[in-house]
Amino acid sequence: MGTRVTIQDIADELGISRNTVSKAINNTGILADATRDKVLKKAMEMGYKQFSYVTAAKSGSSILSIPVPKENTEIAVFLTNFVGGSHFALIMLDKFQKELAGLGYSLTMHRVLAEDQENMNLPASFSRERTAGIICVEMFHYEYDRMLCGLGLPILFVDAPAVCLDEPLEADILSMDNQSGIHALIREMIRRGKTDIGFIGEYMHCQSFFERYMAYRNAMFLAGLPCPDELSILQSKDGIRYPSSEDYHEYLEESFRKLPHLPEVFICANDFIALDALQVLKKLGYSVPKDVYLIGFDDSPESRIITPAFTTIHIHSQIMGFSAVNLLMSRINEPSLNYRTVYTETTLIYRESTED
């Protein structure tokens, strides 16, 4: 066997199908827990990609080599909104919590309200004395995040504010690959003869949105295609910091009406923006995919059940959970490490919104 272990190698070792192994590793489809645990354990044993550890199938104990804590056993999760069933972070945090439990840590959840961020206040439920580290999930207030970095605690950001010309945060960052899928999508659109492509999404909302927008622009540039600003919708309603769905629909409708023409393809910063765009386009009398292709990002459950189902980019939440533990525990164990930004694999999925 070569040095690079493949899904097929794991399937051959276990005597099961490649599709079953893929479902277990990527946390897609329906599998028995015993089958999933067996596949993940074998993937770890064979050294598949980033699987340097998994939860042992029978004992439930983690095999990540990190010392068991003697004190400060809480890992605090900071969120601006509690994640629901549609959010990629739900599965990620579930895997994160299971691995932490095997290492002797517990997880505490803390919602950071908008006024807390504006006033630089820590959540009332947070105890610095009991906390070994913090994981921030989609915390996009740059100054507040800088304040958190000054607490002297190990900290990990899952996605981050769009830093751009500001000083980088003094923390580790975990993100999904925001470029490869968009590059592959644009290559395929060009192959199909569709070169008039726009982007929808507030590109400075967060680092992942910024990277997705830049991936779109870079791919168009490398393909020798124009990337006119007037075919992209990149802001939100003026004067409203936290727009409601109705506010954003109004903004989209105004923006669609101002377009010089409707492009052949719209790439959206995530599935929920694509869903908003679909509703407004239908209101204006346009049909997806007949009049325009519409592409999302995240592969949320909504993207699969909407009509038409969205072409989108799947985030592998399970490997994000494993990577989060690896990053935060290694930072706790060795605080002097250089700061790291880690990207996990994403997968482009074609569906009906691009006539697939």
C-alpha positions in Angstrom: 0.0 0.0 0.0 1.3 3.5 -0.8 1.9 6.2 1.8 -1.3 8.0 1.1 -4.3 6.0 2.5 -7.5 6.2 0.4 -11.1 5.6 1.2 -10.9 2.5 -1.0 -7.9 1.2 1.1 -10.1 1.4 4.2 -13.0 -0.3 2.5 -10.8 -3.1 1.3 -9.4 -3.6 4.8 -12.9 -3.8 6.3 -14.5 -5.7 3.5 -17.2 -3.1 3.0 -18.2 -0.7 0.2 -16.3 2.5 -0.6 -19.7 4.3 -0.2 -20.1 3.1 3.3 -16.6 4.3 4.3 -17.3 7.7 2.7 -20.5 8.1 4.6 -18.8 7.3 7.9 -15.8 9.6 7.4 -17.9 12.5 6.0 -20.8 12.1 8.4 -23.3 11.9 5.6 -26.2 9.4 5.0 -27.5 6.9 7.6 -25.2 4.4 9.2 -25.4 2.2 12.3 -23.2 3.7 15.1 -21.2 0.5 15.3 -20.4 0.7 11.6 -19.4 4.3 11.8 -17.2 3.7 14.8 -15.5 0.7 13.1 -14.7 2.8 10.0 -13.4 5.8 12.0 -11.2 3.5 14.1 -9.7 1.8 11.0 -9.2 5.2 9.4 -7.2 6.3 12.4 -5.2 3.1 12.5 -4.3 3.4 8.8 -3.4 7.1 9.1 -6.1 8.4 6.8 -5.6 12.2 6.2 -6.1 14.2 9.4 -7.5 11.3 11.5 -4.7 11.2 14.1 -7.2 10.1 16.7 -10.8 9.0 17.1 -12.9 7.9 20.0 -12.2 4.2 20.7 -15.2 2.2 19.5 -15.7 0.1 22.6 -14.2 2.0 25.5 -15.4 5.5 24.5 -12.1 6.9 25.7 -10.1 9.3 23.5 -6.7 8.1 22.3 -5.3 11.6 21.6 -2.1 11.9 23.5 -2.9 14.9 25.8 -2.3 14.9 29.6 -5.5 14.6 31.7 -6.1 17.9 33.4 -5.7 18.3 37.2 -7.6 21.5 37.4 -9.4 24.1 35.2 -11.4 21.4 33.4 -13.9 23.5 31.6 -13.8 24.5 27.9 -16.0 27.5 27.3 -17.9 27.8 24.0 -18.8 31.4 23.1 -21.5 31.9 20.5 -23.6 34.9 19.5 -26.6 32.6 18.7 -27.1 29.0 19.8 -26.7 26.8 16.8 -29.7 24.9 15.5 -30.1 21.7 13.5 -29.4 23.4 10.2 -26.0 24.7 11.3 -22.7 22.9 10.4 -21.4 23.7 13.9 -24.0 21.5 15.6 -22.3 18.3 14.5 -18.9 19.8 14.9 -19.6 20.7 18.6 -21.1 17.3 19.2 -17.8 15.6 18.1 -15.8 18.2 20.0 -17.7 17.5 23.2 -17.4 13.7 22.9 -13.6 13.9 22.5 -13.3 16.4 25.3 -15.2 14.1 27.7 -12.7 11.3 27.0 -9.8 13.7 27.8 -11.4 14.7 31.2 -12.8 18.1 30.1 -16.3 19.4 30.2 -18.0 21.9 27.9 -19.9 25.0 29.0 -22.0 27.1 26.5 -22.2 30.9 26.8 -24.2 33.2 24.6 -22.5 36.5 23.9 -25.2 39.1 23.3 -24.8 42.1 21.0 -24.7 44.5 24.0 -22.0 42.4 25.6 -19.9 42.8 22.5 -20.5 46.5 22.2 -19.7 47.0 25.9 -16.8 44.5 26.0 -18.5 42.4 28.7 -17.8 38.7 29.3 -21.0 36.5 29.6 -22.3 36.5 33.2 -22.2 32.7 33.2 -18.5 32.5 32.3 -15.9 31.7 35.0 -12.3 32.5 34.0 -11.0 30.7 37.1 -12.5 27.3 36.0 -11.7 27.7 32.3 -8.9 25.9 30.5 -9.6 27.3 27.1 -12.2 29.0 24.9 -13.6 28.1 21.5 -15.5 30.9 19.7 -18.0 29.9 17.1 -18.7 32.6 14.5 -17.8 35.5 16.7 -17.3 38.3 14.2 -16.9 41.4 16.4 -13.2 42.2 15.8 -12.6 44.4 18.9 -14.4 42.0 21.2 -12.3 39.1 19.8 -9.1 41.1 20.5 -10.3 41.6 24.0 -10.8 37.8 24.4 -7.3 37.2 23.1 -6.0 39.4 25.9 -7.5 37.2 28.6 -4.4 35.0 28.7 -6.3 31.8 28.0 -5.9 29.4 25.0 -8.4 30.4 22.4 -9.7 29.0 19.1 -11.9 30.7 16.6 -14.1 28.7 14.3 -14.4 31.1 11.5 -13.4 34.7 12.4 -14.0 38.3 11.6 -12.7 39.5 8.2 -9.4 41.0 9.4 -8.0 42.2 6.0 -5.8 45.2 6.8 -6.2 45.0 10.6 -3.8 43.2 12.9 -4.3 39.4 13.0 -5.9 37.9 16.1 -3.5 36.3 18.5 -5.2 33.0 18.4 -5.6 29.8 16.4 -8.3 29.8 13.7 -10.2 26.8 12.3 -12.1 27.2 9.0 -13.4 25.2 6.1 -11.8 25.4 2.7 -13.6 28.3 1.1 -11.8 28.3 -2.2 -11.4 25.0 -3.9 -15.1 24.3 -4.4 -15.8 27.7 -5.9 -12.8 27.4 -8.2 -14.1 24.0 -9.4 -17.6 25.3 -9.8 -16.5 28.2 -12.0 -14.3 25.9 -14.2 -17.4 23.8 -14.7 -19.7 26.8 -15.5 -17.1 28.0 -18.1 -17.1 24.5 -19.6 -20.8 24.7 -20.0 -20.5 28.1 -21.7 -21.8 30.2 -18.7 -19.3 33.0 -18.2 -21.6 35.8 -16.9 -21.3 35.1 -13.1 -22.2 37.2 -10.1 -21.8 36.9 -6.3 -24.4 37.5 -3.5 -23.3 38.0 0.1 -22.0 40.7 2.5 -18.4 39.9 1.8 -17.0 41.6 4.9 -19.4 39.8 7.2 -16.7 37.3 8.3 -13.5 35.7 7.1 -15.2 32.8 5.3 -17.5 35.1 3.3 -14.5 37.2 2.4 -12.6 34.2 1.2 -15.5 32.9 -0.8 -15.9 36.2 -2.5 -12.2 36.4 -3.2 -12.2 32.8 -4.5 -14.9 33.9 -7.0 -13.0 37.0 -8.1 -9.7 35.1 -8.4 -11.2 32.3 -10.4 -12.8 34.8 -12.8 -9.5 36.7 -13.1 -7.5 33.5 -13.8 -10.0 32.4 -16.4 -9.5 35.8 -18.2 -13.2 36.7 -17.5 -14.5 40.1 -16.5 -15.8 40.4 -12.9 -18.1 43.5 -13.0 -19.0 44.9 -9.6 -22.5 45.7 -10.9 -23.4 42.0 -11.2 -22.6 41.3 -7.6 -24.7 42.2 -4.5 -22.3 42.7 -1.7 -23.9 44.7 1.1 -27.1 44.8 3.2 -29.7 47.4 3.9 -28.2 50.8 4.8 -28.3 51.8 8.5 -29.3 48.4 9.9 -26.5 46.5 11.6 -28.5 43.4 12.3 -31.1 43.2 9.4 -34.1 41.0 9.7 -35.1 38.5 6.9 -37.7 41.1 5.7 -35.0 43.8 5.6 -32.7 41.6 3.6 -35.4 40.6 1.2 -36.2 44.3 0.6 -32.5 45.0 0.0 -32.2 42.0 -2.5 -35.3 43.1 -4.4 -34.0 46.6 -4.8 -30.6 45.3 -5.8 -32.0 42.8 -8.4 -34.1 45.6 -9.9 -30.9 47.8 -10.3 -28.9 45.1 -12.1 -28.0 46.0 -15.7 -29.1 42.4 -16.6 -29.5 39.2 -14.7 -26.2 37.1 -14.9 -26.3 33.5 -15.9 -25.0 32.3 -12.5 -25.2 33.6 -9.0 -22.8 32.2 -6.4 -24.1 32.9 -2.9 -22.0 33.2 0.3 -24.1 30.5 2.0 -27.2 28.5 1.6 -29.4 30.8 3.6 -28.5 33.8 1.3 -29.2 31.5 -1.6 -32.6 30.7 -0.1 -33.4 34.5 0.3 -32.3 35.1 -3.2 -34.5 32.3 -4.6 -37.5 33.7 -2.8 -37.0 37.2 -4.1 -36.2 36.0 -7.7 -39.4 34.1 -7.7 -41.3 37.2 -6.5 -39.8 39.1 -9.4 -40.9 36.4 -11.9 -37.6 34.7 -12.5 -37.1 30.9 -12.5 -34.2 28.9 -11.1 -32.4 27.3 -12.9 -34.2 28.3 -16.2 -33.3 32.0 -16.0 -30.4 31.9 -13.6 -28.3 29.2 -11.8 -28.1 29.6 -8.1 -25.3 28.1 -5.9 -25.0 28.1 -2.1 -22.4 27.0 0.4 -22.7 24.8 3.6 -24.9 22.0 2.3 -27.5 22.7 5.0 -30.6 20.4 5.2 -32.6 23.2 3.7 -30.4 23.2 0.6 -31.5 19.6 -0.1 -35.3 19.9 0.4 -35.9 23.2 -1.3 -37.2 23.2 -4.8 -35.0 23.3 -6.8 -32.4 21.7 -4.5 -29.3 23.8 -4.4 -25.9 23.1 -5.9 -23.7 23.8 -2.9 -20.4 23.1 -1.1 -20.5 20.5 1.7 -18.7 21.3 5.0 -17.4 18.2 6.7 -18.4 19.0 10.3 -16.9 15.9 11.9 -13.3 16.6 10.8 -13.8 20.1 12.0 -14.7 18.8 15.4 -11.7 16.6 15.5 -9.4 19.4 14.3 -10.9 21.8 16.9 -9.9 19.4 19.7 -6.4 18.9 18.2 -5.8 22.7 18.0 -7.2 23.7 21.4 -5.6 20.8 23.3 -2.2 21.3 21.8 -2.5 25.0 22.6 -3.3 24.2 26.2 -0.5 21.7 26.4 2.1 24.1 24.7 1.0 27.7 24.9 4.1 29.0 23.2 3.2 27.4 19.8 3.0 29.7 16.8 -0.5 30.6 16.0 -2.1 28.4 13.3 -4.9 28.7 10.8 -6.2 25.3 9.7 -8.6 24.6 6.8 -10.6 21.4 6.5 -11.8 19.8 3.3 -15.1 20.8 1.6 -16.9 19.0 -1.3 -18.8 20.5 -4.2 -22.2 18.9 -4.7 -24.2 19.5 -7.9 -28.1 19.5 -7.7 -31.1 20.9 -9.5 -30.4 24.6 -9.2 -27.7 24.2 -11.8 -29.7 21.7 -13.9 -27.9 18.7 -12.4 
